[in-house]
Amino acid sequence: MRFEALALLAVIATTGLVCIIVARADWRRYGLLYFLSASTAVALCYLFTYVGFYRFPVNVLHGTLSIPYALVATAFPSAVLFGVRYSPERWAWKIPFYWAIIHIGVLSEVILLSTPILVFSPEWDLWDSYTLWWIYYLLFELLGGKLIPPASRRPLNPETLRYGRWAWIVLHAIVIVTIFLAGVYVGVTVF
């Protein structure tokens, strides 16, 4: 089995486990949120592939299928479920929280772009993905706020997001490292 297949299987297993762990808090509501986010992610990915914005020429797990369904149906919903469960209550803190999640996602996309698995067309680039990641996750945060009652959520304490606290350090490390890597990526691809 190729390294890419093993890596994708590991990602699918990990993100699937995240979905199960988060959904244990309220199987019915988180299950509905999972179903909605997974079906939306698969539909959008299929639509963008069908339109030709990007393609998966080497779909190592699904052969001739047009998109890696298992990856899309676990990776995006796991971030949605994690975000809805643990995002802080106030929007002033939700934005940096989702900023880190989206940067991890875009970094994952750049990693996929460096393999033969994912190829962008000239009409599509990382900025398009980055924008759609924001729209997708913030819309599901709003929907999750309606579906999941406060008793089934565990928002981060805002004090942990203040300067020098653990969440502040983690969020800044993710954002700073991914911005640095984005600069390296731009430098390598442009020059």
C-alpha positions as a printed Julia matrix, in Angstrom:
191×3 Matrix{Float64}:
   0.0    0.0     0.0
   1.29   3.45   -0.88
   2.33   5.96    1.77
  -0.44   8.34    0.65
  -3.07   5.65    1.22
  -1.75   4.9     4.7
  -1.65   8.59    5.56
  -5.22   9.11    4.33
  -6.41   6.05    6.26
  -4.77   7.46    9.4
  -6.47  10.83    8.86
  -9.84   9.17    8.24
  -9.47   7.03   11.37
  -8.41  10.0    13.51
 -11.11  12.36   12.28
 -13.71   9.6    12.54
 -12.65   9.02   16.14
 -12.98  12.76   16.83
 -16.54  12.63   15.45
 -17.42   9.69   17.7
 -15.86  11.24   20.82
 -17.63  14.56   20.31
 -20.95  12.96   19.36
 -21.04  10.96   22.61
 -22.26  14.12   24.34
 -25.57  13.98   22.46
 -25.76  11.3    19.77
 -28.98  12.51   18.23
 -28.12  16.19   17.83
 -24.43  15.79   17.04
 -25.36  12.94   14.71
 -27.7   15.26   12.83
 -24.98  17.92   12.7
 -22.53  15.29   11.44
 -24.95  14.17    8.73
 -25.62  17.75    7.6
 -21.96  18.77    7.57
 -20.78  15.55    5.88
 -23.45  15.66    3.19
 -22.77  19.36    2.56
 -19.0   18.79    2.37
 -19.4   15.85   -0.03
 -21.9   17.77   -2.18
 -19.67  20.87   -2.36
 -16.56  18.83   -3.08
 -18.37  16.89   -5.78
 -19.8   20.1    -7.27
 -16.39  21.8    -7.38
 -14.87  18.69   -8.93
 -17.68  18.43  -11.46
 -17.32  22.11  -12.41
 -13.58  21.58  -12.79
 -12.16  23.8   -10.06
 -10.02  20.93   -8.84
  -9.68  17.2    -9.33
  -8.35  14.11   -7.62
  -6.4   12.34  -10.38
  -4.94   9.75   -8.0
  -7.73   8.79   -5.64
  -5.71   6.26   -3.67
  -8.58   4.94   -1.55
 -11.54   5.17   -3.9
 -10.03   4.27   -7.25
 -12.06   5.74  -10.08
 -14.5    7.72   -7.94
 -14.28  11.46   -8.51
 -13.6   12.48   -4.88
 -12.2   10.84   -1.74
 -15.59  10.39   -0.07
 -14.37   8.89    3.21
 -11.84  11.67    3.74
 -14.33  14.44    2.97
 -17.08  12.78    5.05
 -14.87  12.58    8.15
 -12.37  15.46    8.01
 -14.78  18.36    7.52
 -17.47  17.11    9.94
 -14.89  16.36   12.63
 -13.8   20.0    12.57
 -17.45  21.11   12.6
 -18.32  18.9    15.57
 -15.14  19.84   17.43
 -15.74  23.52   16.71
 -19.37  23.5    17.82
 -18.56  21.53   20.97
 -15.54  23.55   22.15
 -15.77  26.99   20.55
 -15.95  29.83   23.07
 -19.32  31.45   23.69
 -18.41  34.98   22.6
 -17.75  35.71   18.94
 -14.68  37.73   19.83
 -13.09  34.42   20.88
 -14.77  32.2    18.27
 -12.95  33.95   15.43
  -9.4   33.11   16.61
 -10.6   29.6    17.52
 -11.89  28.98   13.99
  -8.9   30.79   12.54
  -6.67  28.04   13.92
  -9.0   25.28   12.7
  -9.13  26.75    9.2
  -5.36  27.2     9.07
  -4.91  23.51    9.92
  -7.35  22.66    7.12
  -5.64  24.83    4.54
  -2.27  23.41    5.57
  -3.72  19.95    4.98
  -4.86  21.09    1.56
  -1.35  22.35    0.73
   0.05  18.98    1.8
  -2.43  17.24   -0.52
  -1.41  19.61   -3.33
   2.19  18.45   -2.95
   1.07  14.89   -3.77
  -0.56  13.6    -6.95
  -3.86  13.28   -5.03
  -5.16  16.85   -5.45
  -4.7   19.23   -8.38
  -6.17  22.74   -8.67
  -7.3   24.13  -12.0
  -6.15  27.64  -12.99
  -9.56  29.0   -11.92
  -9.09  27.84   -8.32
  -6.43  28.6    -5.74
  -5.83  28.48   -2.01
  -7.51  31.83   -1.46
 -10.77  30.42   -2.84
 -10.45  27.44   -0.53
  -9.58  29.63    2.44
 -12.64  31.82    1.86
 -14.97  28.84    1.5
 -13.53  27.2     4.62
 -14.49  30.33    6.58
 -18.01  30.41    5.16
 -18.53  26.67    5.7
 -17.34  26.59    9.31
 -19.03  29.81   10.42
 -22.35  28.74    8.89
 -22.1   25.4    10.68
 -21.16  27.18   13.9
 -24.4   29.15   13.58
 -26.39  26.01   12.75
 -24.7   24.1    15.56
 -25.64  26.89   17.96
 -29.28  26.25   17.05
 -29.11  22.43   17.07
 -26.88  21.75   20.07
 -28.13  22.94   23.47
 -25.66  24.66   25.82
 -25.7   21.62   28.12
 -24.17  19.51   25.32
 -21.4   22.0    24.56
 -18.15  22.58   26.42
 -16.94  26.0    25.32
 -13.39  26.98   26.09
 -13.11  29.23   29.1
 -12.31  32.75   27.81
  -9.6   33.05   30.45
  -7.6   30.3    28.71
  -7.54  32.48   25.57
  -5.89  35.41   27.3
  -2.22  36.26   26.84
   0.14  33.56   28.06
  -2.5   30.93   28.83
  -2.49  27.48   27.21
  -5.2   28.12   24.6
  -3.61  31.44   23.64
  -0.27  29.68   23.13
  -1.79  26.83   21.1
  -3.84  29.14   18.85
  -0.89  31.46   18.25
   1.47  28.57   17.56
  -0.93  27.13   14.96
  -1.58  30.46   13.26
   2.04  31.67   13.29
   3.48  28.37   12.05
   0.87  28.04    9.29
   1.37  31.65    8.17
   5.12  31.04    8.06
   4.57  27.85    6.03
   2.22  29.77    3.72
   5.04  32.23    3.09
   7.38  29.37    2.29
   4.76  27.85   -0.02
   4.29  31.16   -1.86
   8.05  31.59   -2.13
   8.5   28.12   -3.58
   5.57  28.32   -6.03
   6.03  31.91   -7.2
   9.8   32.21   -7.42
